[in-house]
Amino acid sequence: MAKKNKVRVYNRLFFKLYLNYAVMLLVTAVLICLIFMQLYKNTAMKNTREQLMEQAVNISDMTTMNYINTQNNTGYLKFINDMQKIMGADIWTISNPNALIPMNNLLETNSYEEIAVGYMEYLDLVDSAFMNKRVYSIADDEIYQTQTMTVAVPILGVNREVAGALLLKTPVMGIKDVVNDSLYLIVVSSIVGLAISFIIIIVFATELSLPISRMRATALSLAAGNYHSKTGIKRNDELGDLAKTVDILSEKLLENEIQRKNLDQMRLDFFANISHELRTPITVLRAYTETLIDGVVTDEEKVNQYYDRMLIECKSMERLVGDLMILSKMQNPDFVIEKEPVNLIQIFDDINRSAGAIAEKKKIKIDINKSQDVIMMLGDYDRLRQMFMVILDNAIKFSDDSKTVHINLSQSDKIIVSIRDEGIGMDSEEIDNIFEKFYKSNLRQNASGTGLGLAIAKQIAIKHDGNIEVSSRLGVGSTFTFEFPSYEMEYSEASSL
């Protein structure tokens, strides 16, 4: 098991984070290096070119003023040699053979013919300078064994005519050295950055991996059935949200487990109650049957009494089985009641006629108060009659003689039906349990009941999108209040859809 759960190094979160971070850092460093080198090279070359061009223009102007205009030919070559030593560059002067008054040959360091034969790579620069242009070129030089930059400017003579050209050439090896040094510094900085990032990633990965490990342990604990497990993580980020979700899942699983146990217990109680309810009539039937078969009782009147008793027990079992089937059907989520518009006033008129005989025996008055003659709702007539009949039957059953059962029917935005008796009432513990299956009080009035009537009534109310509330006081009476959607509201909502 341990081998299965073992994670290889390259699959660990830390390794993946560090690898991605390192690649990102290296790519960024390389891009910065390339951009820096290119920018530095371009800037350095531009500065070098402008500096050389300015120096070349100054030497050209000095040549024009001090030597061409004054026609002083002595000392010029020494001047050029001195400038070459000071600047560390090669200086060439070439006379323009196409000028009306070309520069004196004594001022030349190289002739145009020499350039055309031995230094053809500079010929275009010279020709451009003869055309009064300032130009430059960058090329690899065999003598310097590096790149050199050459600028060419015109030398003006009489009447501002281009009398010659001046070339200034210098190596740019220093730029390459600076670029190499910069590259070295960037490489070193990248290595240091990777080392620092290693420490940062350790902290960052720990911040991520610890909550994930705790959530994993909690998930495994939940999978093992320990629904009390919690992550204990309090963070205001996505990991915190995930941890909260795991904790919510733990709570839901715990609730479901409790509900499952309750359902199992209810199932056991249900079978126990069924067994208990059926045991008595079956025992009676068996006793009477064995008595009749054995011939213990021969008196015809006594035999008929036994048969009557057996019929009563059979009807009791039939009623119990019928109630169980109805309750099972009502509790089925897939069972849908066929609804149609029904008049509650008509239902209670029907109930009053049926319950009137029972109430008359105890001299109980049924007082029906209605806000209007017609109160319509969507429902199943027979089921609604059965539901209200259960409540009314109990109200009569648990009321003393000569009392009154008050029924109130009203309709506004909702339909409200209340049935209030003046009976013995209930305490709070009974109210909490009256809708449970097979719940019966120990009162003599409940001797013949199955304990399923109120449970069925509640399920019928739920299937009609209704609700039942109960209020009661011992010795005062009980009130059952039903609340249903109004038919007009349901009809208008359906029409709008």
LINURTA-V580498 format. One record per residue. N is the residue number from 0. SS is DSSP state (2 for helix, 1 for strand, 0 for the rest). Layout:
# LINURTA-V580498
{{N/SS} {N/SS}}
This chain:
# LINURTA-V580498
{{0/0} {1/2} {2/2} {3/2} {4/2} {5/0} {6/0} {7/0} {8/2} {9/2} {10/2} {11/0} {12/2} {13/2} {14/2} {15/2} {16/2} {17/2} {18/2} {19/2} {20/2} {21/2} {22/2} {23/2} {24/2} {25/2} {26/2} {27/2} {28/2} {29/2} {30/2} {31/2} {32/2} {33/2} {34/2} {35/2} {36/2} {37/2} {38/2} {39/2} {40/2} {41/2} {42/2} {43/2} {44/2} {45/2} {46/2} {47/2} {48/2} {49/2} {50/2} {51/2} {52/2} {53/2} {54/2} {55/2} {56/2} {57/2} {58/2} {59/2} {60/2} {61/2} {62/2} {63/2} {64/2} {65/2} {66/2} {67/2} {68/0} {69/0} {70/0} {71/0} {72/0} {73/0} {74/0} {75/2} {76/2} {77/2} {78/2} {79/2} {80/2} {81/2} {82/2} {83/2} {84/2} {85/2} {86/2} {87/0} {88/0} {89/1} {90/1} {91/1} {92/1} {93/1} {94/1} {95/0} {96/0} {97/0} {98/0} {99/0} {100/0} {101/0} {102/0} {103/0} {104/2} {105/2} {106/2} {107/0} {108/0} {109/0} {110/0} {111/2} {112/2} {113/2} {114/2} {115/2} {116/2} {117/2} {118/0} {119/2} {120/2} {121/2} {122/2} {123/2} {124/2} {125/2} {126/2} {127/2} {128/2} {129/2} {130/0} {131/0} {132/0} {133/0} {134/1} {135/1} {136/1} {137/1} {138/1} {139/1} {140/1} {141/0} {142/0} {143/0} {144/0} {145/1} {146/1} {147/1} {148/1} {149/1} {150/1} {151/1} {152/1} {153/1} {154/1} {155/1} {156/0} {157/2} {158/2} {159/2} {160/0} {161/1} {162/1} {163/1} {164/1} {165/1} {166/1} {167/1} {168/1} {169/1} {170/1} {171/0} {172/2} {173/2} {174/2} {175/2} {176/2} {177/2} {178/2} {179/2} {180/2} {181/2} {182/2} {183/2} {184/2} {185/2} {186/2} {187/2} {188/2} {189/2} {190/2} {191/2} {192/2} {193/2} {194/2} {195/2} {196/2} {197/2} {198/2} {199/2} {200/2} {201/2} {202/2} {203/2} {204/2} {205/2} {206/2} {207/2} {208/2} {209/2} {210/2} {211/2} {212/2} {213/2} {214/2} {215/2} {216/2} {217/2} {218/2} {219/2} {220/2} {221/2} {222/2} {223/0} {224/0} {225/0} {226/0} {227/0} {228/0} {229/0} {230/0} {231/0} {232/0} {233/0} {234/0} {235/0} {236/0} {237/2} {238/2} {239/2} {240/2} {241/2} {242/2} {243/2} {244/2} {245/2} {246/2} {247/2} {248/2} {249/2} {250/2} {251/2} {252/2} {253/2} {254/2} {255/2} {256/2} {257/2} {258/2} {259/2} {260/2} {261/2} {262/2} {263/2} {264/2} {265/2} {266/2} {267/2} {268/2} {269/2} {270/2} {271/2} {272/2} {273/2} {274/2} {275/2} {276/2} {277/2} {278/2} {279/2} {280/2} {281/2} {282/2} {283/2} {284/2} {285/2} {286/2} {287/2} {288/2} {289/2} {290/2} {291/2} {292/2} {293/2} {294/0} {295/0} {296/0} {297/0} {298/0} {299/2} {300/2} {301/2} {302/2} {303/2} {304/2} {305/2} {306/2} {307/2} {308/2} {309/2} {310/2} {311/2} {312/2} {313/2} {314/2} {315/2} {316/2} {317/2} {318/2} {319/2} {320/2} {321/2} {322/2} {323/2} {324/2} {325/2} {326/2} {327/2} {328/2} {329/2} {330/2} {331/0} {332/0} {333/0} {334/0} {335/0} {336/0} {337/0} {338/0} {339/1} {340/1} {341/1} {342/1} {343/2} {344/2} {345/2} {346/2} {347/2} {348/2} {349/2} {350/2} {351/2} {352/2} {353/2} {354/2} {355/2} {356/2} {357/2} {358/2} {359/2} {360/2} {361/0} {362/0} {363/0} {364/1} {365/1} {366/1} {367/1} {368/1} {369/1} {370/0} {371/0} {372/0} {373/0} {374/0} {375/1} {376/1} {377/1} {378/1} {379/0} {380/2} {381/2} {382/2} {383/2} {384/2} {385/2} {386/2} {387/2} {388/2} {389/2} {390/2} {391/2} {392/2} {393/2} {394/2} {395/2} {396/2} {397/0} {398/0} {399/0} {400/0} {401/0} {402/0} {403/1} {404/1} {405/1} {406/1} {407/1} {408/1} {409/1} {410/1} {411/0} {412/0} {413/1} {414/1} {415/1} {416/1} {417/1} {418/1} {419/1} {420/0} {421/0} {422/0} {423/0} {424/0} {425/0} {426/0} {427/2} {428/2} {429/2} {430/2} {431/2} {432/2} {433/0} {434/0} {435/0} {436/0} {437/0} {438/0} {439/0} {440/0} {441/0} {442/0} {443/2} {444/2} {445/2} {446/0} {447/0} {448/0} {449/0} {450/0} {451/0} {452/2} {453/2} {454/2} {455/2} {456/2} {457/2} {458/2} {459/2} {460/2} {461/2} {462/2} {463/0} {464/0} {465/0} {466/1} {467/1} {468/1} {469/1} {470/1} {471/1} {472/1} {473/0} {474/0} {475/0} {476/1} {477/1} {478/1} {479/1} {480/1} {481/1} {482/1} {483/1} {484/1} {485/0} {486/2} {487/2} {488/2} {489/2} {490/2} {491/2} {492/2} {493/2} {494/2} {495/2} {496/0}}
